[in-house]
Amino acid sequence: MGDHSETVQIDYDSDVISYEELLAEFWEGNRPTRPAPSRQYASAIFYADEEQRQAALASKQALEESVGVLYTRIVPLDRFYLAEEYHQHYHAKHGLTGGAACATGR
């Protein structure tokens, strides 16, 4: 289990929401001020190009100025593997709220 990170892939329309707005949403719900107990649960932002990398780094740095060190990695998107079917839309299948589809990124 330790050779992957559980992630969510977001497909979005940049005419509706910008990458910077997605980053703001990410930080609103995720402020890892302590290291993760394992790679499986590590905080990470994956970027597809240099523009996204720069935006992710800038957003992290801006937040660190107010909250201190953040243990979120900014890493290139390499491969993305969907989780098993029983993990897909887990919250919806179990009548829970606030969740996104689960996926496994490597």
N, C-alpha and C positions, 0 to 999 in steps of 0.2 A: 504494500500500500504506500510505501514511502517514496516511490519514484514518480509521483504525479501530484498535481495541485487541483483541487476542486474549484472550478471556475464557472462563470456564466458568460456566454457570448451574447453580445447585444448587436442586433442588426438595426440600424436607425437611418432615418431620412434626414440628412443635414439641412434640408429646407424647412424641417419642422423643429429640430433641436440640434444645437451645435455640439461638437465634441467637448468644448469647454463647459457647456451646460451639463453634459453627462458626467464630466469630472467633478463638477460641483455637487451633483447628486451622489456620486460615489463617496466623496469626502463627508457629506452630511450623514451618511449611514455607516461610515467605516473610518475610524481614527485609531489605527493600531499603534498605541504608544508603548507597547511591550512586544518583544519578539514572539512569533508564533511558536507553539509547542512542537510543531512538525511542519514539514514542507506541505503536507496535505492541506493544512489550514492557513498557510502563509498568505498574507495580503499582497496582491500584485495588480498592476495595471499593465495590460498588454497593448502595444502600439503597432500600427500597421505601416507607418511611414515616419520620416523625420519630423514632419510638422506635428504629428500626434505625440511623438517623443518629447519634443520641446514643450508642448502644451502640458503634458503630464508632469514633467520635471518642474515647470514653473508653478503649477498648481500645488504640488507637494511642498516646494520651497516656501511659497506664500503661507501655507497653513502651518508649516514648521515654525515660522517666525512668531506665531501666536500660541502654539500648543507644545512646542518642543519636538524632539526627534520622533519621526514616524517610521515604522518598520514596514513600509510598503515598497516592494521592488517595482521598478519600471523596466519592463523587459520586452524584447521584440516578440511579436506574435509569430510563432513558428508553425505549430500544428494544433489542431483542435479536434478532439474526439468526443462525439456525443456519448453521454452516459447510457447505461442500459435502459431499456424502455421503462422498466418499473421505477426509475429515478426521474423520468421526464414528467414535468408538470406535477411534481410530487404534492405541492401544497393544494393545488386544485383537486387532485384525485382524492385527497384526504380531508377535504373540507376546511383547510387552513387558509389564512389570509396572509398577505404580505410577502409571499415568496415568488421567486422566479423559477424558470425551468433549470434543473440542475444539469451540469455537463462536466466533463473531465478534460482538462487541458494538460498537455505535457510540455 
